[in-house]
């Protein structure tokens, strides 16, 4: 099982990634709108809090990967399911899903977030597998 320190670290990383994506998307919308991208009614604050919630939604469930009896594919499905559920709940509250732009825009928004989530997950999986291989190689050299 992950320690509190490990869970804290993964949550902080998840929140930072969520905030980073938020900033990048904000810059893109600012450029698309030629500098006329503005918010009112505490929209920025609400979106920043939604980023924190999304980071928690994706960061906290990572303890599942340390559960010895849980197969990796099941842990991944539960992890991404929780993360995406939290994201879509938060997104629906702060307007990240462009309902006013029509069905196609909503589908593209949802598909984009699912794709981004899977790509980030695959990146972490590759990183962790490479690290495990390096550790195993170092142990073999040390013991061999």
FIKOLZA-1660 file (N, C-alpha, C; in steps of 0.1 Angstrom, whole numbers, plus 5000, padded with zeros to 4 digits):
% residues 144
   i   px   py   pz ch aa at
   1 5008 4988 5000  A  X  N
   1 5000 5000 5000  A  X CA
   1 5009 5012 5000  A  X  C
   2 5004 5023 4993  A  X  N
   2 5012 5035 4993  A  X CA
   2 5012 5042 5006  A  X  C
   3 5023 5048 5009  A  X  N
   3 5023 5056 5022  A  X CA
   3 5017 5070 5019  A  X  C
   4 5014 5077 5030  A  X  N
   4 5008 5090 5029  A  X CA
   4 5017 5099 5021  A  X  C
   5 5030 5098 5023  A  X  N
   5 5040 5107 5015  A  X CA
   5 5039 5104 5000  A  X  C
   6 5038 5091 4997  A  X  N
   6 5037 5087 4982  A  X CA
   6 5024 5092 4976  A  X  C
   7 5013 5091 4984  A  X  N
   7 5000 5096 4979  A  X CA
   7 5000 5111 4977  A  X  C
   8 5006 5118 4987  A  X  N
   8 5007 5132 4987  A  X CA
   8 5015 5137 4974  A  X  C
   9 5026 5130 4971  A  X  N
   9 5034 5133 4960  A  X CA
   9 5027 5131 4947  A  X  C
  10 5019 5120 4945  A  X  N
  10 5012 5117 4933  A  X CA
  10 5000 5128 4932  A  X  C
  11 4994 5131 4943  A  X  N
  11 4984 5141 4942  A  X CA
  11 4989 5155 4938  A  X  C
  12 5001 5159 4943  A  X  N
  12 5007 5172 4939  A  X CA
  12 5010 5171 4925  A  X  C
  13 5016 5160 4920  A  X  N
  13 5020 5159 4906  A  X CA
  13 5007 5160 4897  A  X  C
  14 4996 5153 4901  A  X  N
  14 4984 5154 4894  A  X CA
  14 4978 5168 4893  A  X  C
  15 4978 5175 4905  A  X  N
  15 4973 5188 4905  A  X CA
  15 4981 5197 4896  A  X  C
  16 4994 5196 4897  A  X  N
  16 5003 5204 4888  A  X CA
  16 5000 5202 4874  A  X  C
  17 4999 5189 4870  A  X  N
  17 4996 5186 4856  A  X CA
  17 4982 5192 4852  A  X  C
  18 4972 5191 4860  A  X  N
  18 4959 5196 4858  A  X CA
  18 4960 5211 4856  A  X  C
  19 4967 5218 4865  A  X  N
  19 4969 5232 4863  A  X CA
  19 4977 5236 4851  A  X  C
  20 4987 5228 4847  A  X  N
  20 4995 5231 4835  A  X CA
  20 4986 5230 4823  A  X  C
  21 4978 5219 4822  A  X  N
  21 4969 5218 4811  A  X CA
  21 4959 5229 4810  A  X  C
  22 4954 5233 4822  A  X  N
  22 4944 5245 4823  A  X CA
  22 4951 5257 4817  A  X  C
  23 4963 5260 4821  A  X  N
  23 4970 5272 4816  A  X CA
  23 4972 5271 4801  A  X  C
  24 4976 5260 4796  A  X  N
  24 4979 5258 4781  A  X CA
  24 4966 5260 4774  A  X  C
  25 4955 5254 4778  A  X  N
  25 4942 5256 4772  A  X CA
  25 4937 5270 4773  A  X  C
  26 4939 5277 4784  A  X  N
  26 4936 5291 4785  A  X CA
  26 4943 5300 4776  A  X  C
  27 4956 5297 4774  A  X  N
  27 4964 5305 4764  A  X CA
  27 4959 5302 4750  A  X  C
  28 4956 5290 4747  A  X  N
  28 4950 5287 4733  A  X CA
  28 4937 5294 4731  A  X  C
  29 4928 5294 4741  A  X  N
  29 4915 5302 4739  A  X CA
  29 4918 5317 4739  A  X  C
  30 4928 5322 4746  A  X  N
  30 4931 5336 4745  A  X CA
  30 4936 5340 4731  A  X  C
  31 4944 5331 4725  A  X  N
  31 4949 5334 4712  A  X CA
  31 4938 5333 4702  A  X  C
  32 4930 5322 4703  A  X  N
  32 4919 5320 4693  A  X CA
  32 4909 5332 4694  A  X  C
  33 4907 5338 4706  A  X  N
  33 4898 5349 4707  A  X CA
  33 4905 5363 4706  A  X  C
  34 4917 5363 4701  A  X  N
  34 4925 5375 4698  A  X CA
  34 4926 5384 4711  A  X  C
  35 4929 5378 4722  A  X  N
  35 4931 5386 4734  A  X CA
  35 4918 5390 4741  A  X  C
  36 4907 5386 4736  A  X  N
  36 4894 5390 4742  A  X CA
  36 4888 5379 4750  A  X  C
  37 4896 5370 4755  A  X  N
  37 4891 5359 4764  A  X CA
  37 4890 5364 4778  A  X  C
  38 4877 5366 4783  A  X  N
  38 4876 5371 4796  A  X CA
  38 4866 5362 4804  A  X  C
  39 4867 5364 4817  A  X  N
  39 4858 5356 4826  A  X CA
  39 4852 5365 4836  A  X  C
  40 4840 5361 4841  A  X  N
  40 4834 5369 4852  A  X CA
  40 4827 5360 4862  A  X  C
  41 4823 5365 4873  A  X  N
  41 4816 5357 4883  A  X CA
  41 4824 5347 4889  A  X  C
  42 4837 5350 4892  A  X  N
  42 4846 5341 4898  A  X CA
  42 4849 5328 4889  A  X  C
  43 4847 5329 4876  A  X  N
  43 4849 5318 4867  A  X CA
  43 4863 5312 4868  A  X  C
  44 4873 5321 4869  A  X  N
  44 4887 5316 4869  A  X CA
  44 4889 5309 4882  A  X  C
  45 4884 5314 4893  A  X  N
  45 4886 5307 4907  A  X CA
  45 4879 5294 4906  A  X  C
  46 4867 5293 4901  A  X  N
  46 4859 5281 4900  A  X CA
  46 4867 5271 4891  A  X  C
  47 4873 5275 4881  A  X  N
  47 4880 5266 4872  A  X CA
  47 4893 5262 4879  A  X  C
  48 4900 5270 4886  A  X  N
  48 4912 5266 4893  A  X CA
  48 4908 5256 4904  A  X  C
  49 4897 5257 4911  A  X  N
  49 4893 5247 4920  A  X CA
  49 4889 5234 4913  A  X  C
  50 4883 5235 4902  A  X  N
  50 4880 5223 4894  A  X CA
  50 4893 5216 4890  A  X  C
  51 4904 5224 4887  A  X  N
  51 4917 5217 4884  A  X CA
  51 4922 5210 4896  A  X  C
  52 4920 5215 4908  A  X  N
  52 4925 5209 4920  A  X CA
  52 4917 5196 4922  A  X  C
  53 4903 5197 4920  A  X  N
  53 4895 5185 4922  A  X CA
  53 4899 5174 4911  A  X  C
  54 4902 5178 4899  A  X  N
  54 4906 5169 4889  A  X CA
  54 4919 5162 4893  A  X  C
  55 4928 5170 4898  A  X  N
  55 4941 5165 4902  A  X CA
  55 4939 5155 4913  A  X  C
  56 4930 5158 4923  A  X  N
  56 4927 5148 4933  A  X CA
  56 4921 5135 4928  A  X  C
  57 4912 5137 4918  A  X  N
  57 4905 5126 4912  A  X CA
  57 4914 5117 4905  A  X  C
  58 4925 5122 4899  A  X  N
  58 4934 5113 4892  A  X CA
  58 4946 5109 4901  A  X  C
  59 4949 5117 4911  A  X  N
  59 4960 5114 4920  A  X CA
  59 4958 5104 4931  A  X  C
  60 4947 5106 4938  A  X  N
  60 4944 5098 4949  A  X CA
  60 4942 5083 4946  A  X  C
  61 4935 5079 4935  A  X  N
  61 4933 5065 4932  A  X CA
  61 4946 5058 4927  A  X  C
  62 4957 5064 4927  A  X  N
  62 4969 5057 4923  A  X CA
  62 4974 5047 4933  A  X  C
  63 4968 5047 4945  A  X  N
  63 4971 5037 4955  A  X CA
  63 4967 5023 4950  A  X  C
  64 4958 5023 4941  A  X  N
  64 4953 5010 4936  A  X CA
  64 4964 5002 4929  A  X  C
  65 4974 5008 4924  A  X  N
  65 4985 5001 4917  A  X CA
  65 4994 4993 4927  A  X  C
  66 4993 4997 4940  A  X  N
  66 5001 4990 4950  A  X CA
  66 4993 4978 4956  A  X  C
  67 4980 4977 4953  A  X  N
  67 4972 4966 4959  A  X CA
  67 4976 4953 4952  A  X  C
  68 4981 4944 4961  A  X  N
  68 4987 4932 4955  A  X CA
  68 4977 4923 4948  A  X  C
  69 4965 4923 4953  A  X  N
  69 4955 4914 4947  A  X CA
  69 4947 4919 4935  A  X  C
  70 4950 4932 4931  A  X  N
  70 4943 4938 4921  A  X CA
  70 4951 4937 4908  A  X  C
  71 4945 4931 4897  A  X  N
  71 4953 4931 4884  A  X CA
  71 4955 4945 4879  A  X  C
  72 4966 4947 4872  A  X  N
  72 4969 4960 4867  A  X CA
  72 4958 4966 4858  A  X  C
  73 4953 4958 4848  A  X  N
  73 4942 4964 4840  A  X CA
  73 4930 4969 4848  A  X  C
  74 4926 4961 4858  A  X  N
  74 4915 4966 4866  A  X CA
  74 4918 4978 4874  A  X  C
  75 4930 4979 4879  A  X  N
  75 4934 4991 4886  A  X CA
  75 4934 5003 4877  A  X  C
  76 4939 5001 4865  A  X  N
  76 4939 5012 4855  A  X CA
  76 4925 5017 4851  A  X  C
  77 4916 5007 4849  A  X  N
  77 4902 5011 4846  A  X CA
  77 4896 5018 4857  A  X  C
  78 4897 5014 4870  A  X  N
  78 4892 5021 4881  A  X CA
  78 4898 5034 4883  A  X  C
  79 4911 5035 4882  A  X  N
  79 4918 5048 4883  A  X CA
  79 4913 5058 4873  A  X  C
  80 4913 5054 4860  A  X  N
  80 4909 5063 4850  A  X CA
  80 4894 5066 4851  A  X  C
  81 4886 5056 4855  A  X  N
  81 4872 5058 4857  A  X CA
  81 4869 5069 4868  A  X  C
  82 4876 5068 4879  A  X  N
  82 4874 5078 4890  A  X CA
  82 4879 5091 4885  A  X  C
  83 4891 5092 4879  A  X  N
  83 4896 5104 4875  A  X CA
  83 4887 5111 4865  A  X  C
  84 4883 5104 4855  A  X  N
  84 4874 5110 4844  A  X CA
  84 4860 5113 4850  A  X  C
  85 4855 5106 4859  A  X  N
  85 4842 5109 4866  A  X CA
  85 4843 5122 4873  A  X  C
  86 4854 5124 4881  A  X  N
  86 4856 5137 4888  A  X CA
  86 4858 5148 4878  A  X  C
  87 4866 5145 4868  A  X  N
  87 4868 5156 4857  A  X CA
  87 4855 5160 4851  A  X  C
  88 4847 5150 4847  A  X  N
  88 4835 5154 4839  A  X CA
  88 4825 5161 4849  A  X  C
  89 4824 5157 4861  A  X  N
  89 4816 5164 4871  A  X CA
  89 4820 5178 4872  A  X  C
  90 4833 5180 4875  A  X  N
  90 4839 5194 4876  A  X CA
  90 4837 5202 4863  A  X  C
  91 4840 5195 4852  A  X  N
  91 4838 5202 4839  A  X CA
  91 4824 5207 4836  A  X  C
  92 4815 5199 4840  A  X  N
  92 4801 5203 4838  A  X CA
  92 4797 5214 4847  A  X  C
  93 4803 5216 4858  A  X  N
  93 4800 5227 4868  A  X CA
  93 4807 5240 4863  A  X  C
  94 4818 5239 4857  A  X  N
  94 4825 5252 4853  A  X CA
  94 4825 5255 4839  A  X  C
  95 4818 5247 4830  A  X  N
  95 4817 5251 4816  A  X CA
  95 4828 5246 4807  A  X  C
  96 4835 5236 4811  A  X  N
  96 4846 5231 4802  A  X CA
  96 4841 5223 4791  A  X  C
  97 4828 5218 4792  A  X  N
  97 4822 5211 4781  A  X CA
  97 4813 5221 4774  A  X  C
  98 4816 5224 4762  A  X  N
  98 4809 5235 4755  A  X CA
  98 4795 5231 4750  A  X  C
  99 4786 5230 4759  A  X  N
  99 4772 5226 4756  A  X CA
  99 4766 5235 4746  A  X  C
 100 4769 5248 4747  A  X  N
 100 4763 5258 4739  A  X CA
 100 4768 5258 4724  A  X  C
 101 4779 5251 4722  A  X  N
 101 4785 5250 4709  A  X CA
 101 4780 5238 4701  A  X  C
 102 4771 5229 4707  A  X  N
 102 4765 5218 4700  A  X CA
 102 4771 5205 4704  A  X  C
 103 4765 5195 4698  A  X  N
 103 4769 5181 4701  A  X CA
 103 4783 5177 4697  A  X  C
 104 4786 5181 4685  A  X  N
 104 4800 5178 4680  A  X CA
 104 4811 5184 4689  A  X  C
 105 4809 5196 4693  A  X  N
 105 4819 5203 4702  A  X CA
 105 4820 5195 4715  A  X  C
 106 4809 5191 4720  A  X  N
 106 4808 5183 4733  A  X CA
 106 4816 5170 4731  A  X  C
 107 4813 5163 4720  A  X  N
 107 4819 5150 4717  A  X CA
 107 4834 5152 4716  A  X  C
 108 4838 5162 4708  A  X  N
 108 4853 5165 4707  A  X CA
 108 4859 5168 4720  A  X  C
 109 4852 5175 4728  A  X  N
 109 4858 5179 4742  A  X CA
 109 4859 5167 4750  A  X  C
 110 4849 5158 4751  A  X  N
 110 4850 5146 4759  A  X CA
 110 4860 5136 4753  A  X  C
 111 4860 5134 4740  A  X  N
 111 4870 5125 4734  A  X CA
 111 4885 5131 4736  A  X  C
 112 4886 5144 4736  A  X  N
 112 4899 5150 4738  A  X CA
 112 4904 5147 4752  A  X  C
 113 4895 5149 4762  A  X  N
 113 4899 5147 4776  A  X CA
 113 4903 5132 4778  A  X  C
 114 4895 5123 4773  A  X  N
 114 4897 5109 4774  A  X CA
 114 4911 5105 4768  A  X  C
 115 4913 5111 4756  A  X  N
 115 4926 5108 4749  A  X CA
 115 4938 5114 4757  A  X  C
 116 4937 5126 4762  A  X  N
 116 4947 5132 4770  A  X CA
 116 4950 5123 4783  A  X  C
 117 4939 5119 4789  A  X  N
 117 4941 5111 4801  A  X CA
 117 4948 5098 4798  A  X  C
 118 4944 5091 4788  A  X  N
 118 4951 5079 4784  A  X CA
 118 4965 5081 4780  A  X  C
 119 4968 5092 4773  A  X  N
 119 4982 5095 4769  A  X CA
 119 4991 5097 4782  A  X  C
 120 4985 5105 4791  A  X  N
 120 4993 5108 4803  A  X CA
 120 4995 5094 4811  A  X  C
 121 4985 5086 4812  A  X  N
 121 4986 5073 4819  A  X CA
 121 4997 5065 4812  A  X  C
 122 4996 5064 4799  A  X  N
 122 5006 5056 4791  A  X CA
 122 5020 5061 4794  A  X  C
 123 5022 5075 4795  A  X  N
 123 5035 5081 4797  A  X CA
 123 5040 5077 4811  A  X  C
 124 5031 5077 4821  A  X  N
 124 5035 5073 4835  A  X CA
 124 5038 5058 4835  A  X  C
 125 5031 5050 4828  A  X  N
 125 5033 5035 4828  A  X CA
 125 5047 5033 4821  A  X  C
 126 5050 5039 4810  A  X  N
 126 5063 5037 4804  A  X CA
 126 5074 5041 4813  A  X  C
 127 5072 5053 4820  A  X  N
 127 5083 5058 4829  A  X CA
 127 5085 5048 4840  A  X  C
 128 5074 5043 4846  A  X  N
 128 5075 5033 4857  A  X CA
 128 5081 5020 4853  A  X  C
 129 5077 5015 4841  A  X  N
 129 5083 5003 4836  A  X CA
 129 5098 5004 4833  A  X  C
 130 5102 5016 4827  A  X  N
 130 5116 5018 4825  A  X CA
 130 5124 5019 4838  A  X  C
 131 5118 5025 4848  A  X  N
 131 5125 5027 4860  A  X CA
 131 5127 5013 4867  A  X  C
 132 5116 5005 4866  A  X  N
 132 5117 4991 4872  A  X CA
 132 5128 4983 4865  A  X  C
 133 5129 4984 4851  A  X  N
 133 5139 4977 4844  A  X CA
 133 5153 4981 4848  A  X  C
 134 5155 4994 4850  A  X  N
 134 5168 4999 4854  A  X CA
 134 5171 4994 4868  A  X  C
 135 5162 4994 4877  A  X  N
 135 5164 4989 4890  A  X CA
 135 5167 4974 4890  A  X  C
 136 5160 4967 4882  A  X  N
 136 5163 4952 4881  A  X CA
 136 5176 4950 4875  A  X  C
 137 5180 4958 4865  A  X  N
 137 5193 4956 4859  A  X CA
 137 5204 4959 4869  A  X  C
 138 5202 4970 4877  A  X  N
 138 5212 4973 4887  A  X CA
 138 5213 4962 4898  A  X  C
 139 5202 4957 4902  A  X  N
 139 5202 4946 4911  A  X CA
 139 5209 4933 4906  A  X  C
 140 5207 4930 4893  A  X  N
 140 5214 4919 4887  A  X CA
 140 5229 4921 4887  A  X  C
 141 5233 4932 4883  A  X  N
 141 5247 4935 4883  A  X CA
 141 5253 4934 4897  A  X  C
 142 5246 4939 4906  A  X  N
 142 5251 4939 4920  A  X CA
 142 5251 4925 4926  A  X  C
 143 5242 4917 4923  A  X  N
 143 5241 4903 4928  A  X CA
 143 5248 4893 4919  A  X  C
 144 5250 4897 4907  A  X  N
 144 5255 4887 4897  A  X CA
 144 5270 4886 4897  A  X  C
% end
